[in-house]
Amino acid sequence: MKFASVFVLLVSVASTRAAVNGACSGGGLDTGVGVCISTSKCKAAGGVINNGLCPNDPNDIKCCTKAPCAPATSGGGTCRFTNTCTGNHFSIPGLCPGGNNFKCCVPCVNRGPRGEEPDEHGSLDKRLPIC
């Protein structure tokens, strides 16, 4: 019986931790914007460390945010989980700290009033998808 109580206690303590590469919680962040990673990885990727948003994790695991994650000519963008990059947005890999499901979410290029694509003087980079 004592073993079962200790096991339940250990399982409940482990389940209260935010997972490394998991979403941050609280602090007024939009859903899916921050990732819980080591402070060294966040700094190396140019991210900003936010304290207290990865509860019960080790001291070196903090919430990391990064915006903008792409040049202004590409729409700027915000690092966020891919399942929250929706609507007229798309994900660019390799620009954000965290796991493979945490990417730079940037807006798509809008077509002109007659359906034309932006030219070289358009508001966004021509390499971006047109929504």
Secondary structure as UniProt FT lines:
FT   HELIX           2..15
FT   TURN            20..21
FT   TURN            27..28
FT   TURN            31..32
FT   STRAND          35..38
FT   HELIX           39..44
FT   TURN            45..46
FT   STRAND          48..50
FT   TURN            51..52
FT   TURN            55..56
FT   TURN            59..60
FT   STRAND          61..65
FT   HELIX           72..74
FT   STRAND          78..81
FT   HELIX           82..84
FT   STRAND          89..92
FT   TURN            93..94
FT   TURN            100..101
FT   STRAND          102..107
FT   TURN            113..114
FT   TURN            120..121
FT   TURN            126..127
//
